[in-house]
Amino acid sequence: MMKKLFLSVVIVLVVLIVVAVIVAGFFLGTIVKTGMETVGPKITQVSIKVDAVKLTLLTGSAQVKGLVVGNPDGYKTPQAISVGSANVDLNPFSVLSDKIVVRSVRVEAPEITFEGNPFSGNNLSAIMKNVNAATKPAGQAGKKIEVDDFLITGAKVHASLPGMGGKEMILPLPDIHLTNLGKDNAGITAADLTRRVLDAITTATIKAVANATTDIGTGAGTAAGEGMNKITPGIGGLFKKSTN
């Protein structure tokens, strides 16, 4: 009798613990969403909106839905980057430690808007400048992060450039794959993680735009081609620098 009672109590406790973890994951997802929308703009100096964050502590899985990174003041397009869904796999036991260990991040089919001049001033470079300022020594406080594998796949760039008469180019980006971010004991801050990821996105985008505009610039006599001939030399110089 006592044994059965003991087993019943154990089962009830296990059920309660599971329910508590599920409920905690629900509220933690809301906390993460709020944190992204609060801390993110301080790093990027642009708006950041997230539809939802679903976090399951039992498996260490998370999903971010509807992430939209806005554009700096002065740009016509409403957003710089939008992500329909990103999947995250983390060590659930690290959430309460000094360093959150993320095993993998997979971002599928993000839409990147490139507005401005590829070699002198554009929206991505403006955001990058803000992020660089946030990663100076004075801005290194906060919880540390480790990301073992970060993959961005299926990205497309919507490019609006001078000399194109308001037309838009849609360009595919090759996969962006980063590994061992903050792998050492110290880890990295959210600001530094943002800097590294955004730098990779910006570099890949500029290369794609440089290749596309060079092709257009060699076209025979179209209005867009004539406009592109004016900016191609500068783009070529930037492209060479980025490959050194």
Number of C-alpha atoms within 10 A of each C-alpha: 6 7 8 9 10 11 12 12 12 12 12 12 12 12 12 12 12 14 12 12 16 16 14 15 20 16 15 18 21 16 13 17 20 16 12 18 18 14 14 20 18 16 22 26 20 18 16 21 19 19 12 17 25 20 25 20 22 13 11 18 18 19 17 21 19 15 22 21 23 23 25 21 11 7 14 11 14 13 21 22 21 20 19 16 18 20 16 20 20 23 16 18 12 14 15 8 11 13 19 20 22 22 18 18 21 17 19 17 18 21 20 25 24 28 23 18 18 26 18 10 11 17 25 25 22 16 23 21 14 18 25 18 15 21 19 11 8 8 14 15 12 12 13 21 24 25 23 17 17 20 16 21 17 14 20 20 23 19 23 20 23 16 16 17 11 10 11 15 16 16 16 17 21 14 14 16 14 16 14 13 19 19 14 9 10 12 21 23 20 21 24 23 20 20 23 16 17 18 18 15 19 19 15 18 25 23 20 19 25 23 15 17 24 18 14 19 21 14 15 10 11 13 12 20 20 17 19 24 18 13 20 23 15 15 23 17 12 17 20 10 9 12 8 5
